[in-house]
């Protein structure tokens, strides 16, 4: 299966973002504050309703203390598994 044919990439990315956030034991509100985005935006991403822009992807990953590459790579691995 081609990775772009995955049924719900936004939902899988949202799960990855949530898992990384919970691993740091921080709330959506704290992540949003650190990334300079609205808490509802984080909530919508985690539920697969929104997708981040490159700018917000980098801000979110920086707020989590990881690279944007790590977020994307983890998402790709979950899609493939």
Residue pairs with C-beta under 8 A, 6 or more apart in sequence:
3 76
3 79
3 80
6 12
6 79
8 48
9 75
9 79
10 45
10 48
10 49
10 50
10 51
11 47
11 48
12 48
12 75
12 78
12 79
13 45
13 48
13 51
13 71
13 75
14 45
14 46
14 47
14 48
15 46
15 78
16 71
16 74
16 75
16 78
17 42
17 45
17 46
17 60
17 71
18 46
20 64
20 66
20 71
20 74
21 28
21 31
21 42
21 46
21 64
24 64
24 65
26 34
28 39
28 42
28 43
28 46
29 39
31 42
31 60
31 63
31 64
32 38
32 39
32 41
32 42
34 62
34 63
35 42
35 56
35 59
35 60
35 62
35 63
36 59
37 56
37 59
37 60
41 50
41 56
42 60
44 50
45 51
45 52
45 60
52 60
54 68
57 68
57 71
57 72
58 68
60 71
61 67
61 68
61 70
61 71
64 71
